Every structure is written in structure tokens, then in C-alpha cells.
Amino acid sequence: MLIDEGISNSDLLERAQISANIITRMKRNRYISLESIEKICCALDCCVDDILEFNDDAKDAK
């Protein structure tokens, strides 16, 4: 989504008022708080399902 909108990681950090660690955690498919997700969605004017994909890890392991 950032690429489509022409938004850099540093622009997102500034707009959403989040740390670079949050971006790194997202790229590595690690946990981030709902508060951080909310800040990102507000900064990008989007919904949660626009930036996240939910997978059932138990099904993927089979």
C-alpha cells in the first residue's frame, strides 16, 4: 500500500507517530499492538484489512 500511495517508511513513521521498530516488526510478520495498527490505519486513511492479512498458522502447518 505504501508503494501504491508513494509513501516512504519515514513518511509513515512521521504521520503515524510510531517507531521504526514497528515497521520492522510488520515486515518480519511479528506481533504489533492494536494501538500501532490503529495509528497506521488513521495515518493511511484505510481499514485494518487493507494492511493486514490473517492466516491460520495451524492450517498452514499441515
N, C-alpha and C positions, 0 to 999 in steps of 0.2 A: 504494500500500500504506500509506503514511503517513496518508493521509486516512481510509482504511478503519479503521485502528487508532487514529485520533485522536492521532497523534504529530506534534508540530511539528518543523520543521527544527532548532531549537535543542535540543529533547529528543534528537533523533538524534545531533547533534554531541556532546552530553554522554555519551550511552550508548555510542556507538561510539568515542569519543575520536579524532575526526577533525576536520579544519579545515573552515571554511565554504567554502574553495576547492574541496573535494572535491564538495560538494553542487552548487556552481555548475557544475563540470565535467560532472557527471552530467546536469544539466538541459540543458546545451548539447551533449550527445552527444559529449563529449571523452573522451580516454583517462584512466582512473584505474587505479591499480595493483591487482593481485590482493590485496595486503595490505589495502588500503582496502575492497575488496569483501568480504573475509573479515570484517573488523571490523563492517561494516554488517550482514551476514548474521547474525553472532553477536548483535549488539545487537537485531535484529528477530526472532531465532529463526526464520529462514527459509532457504530454499535460494537459490542463485545465480539460477536461472531464475524465481524469484519477483520479482526486482528488475531483471533484465536481459533484453533481447531481442536476439538475434543476427540480423543481416541480412547478406546477401551484397551488398555495395555494387556489385560488378561486374554482378550480375544486375539490380539496381535501376536502374543507369545505362542499360540497354538499352531 
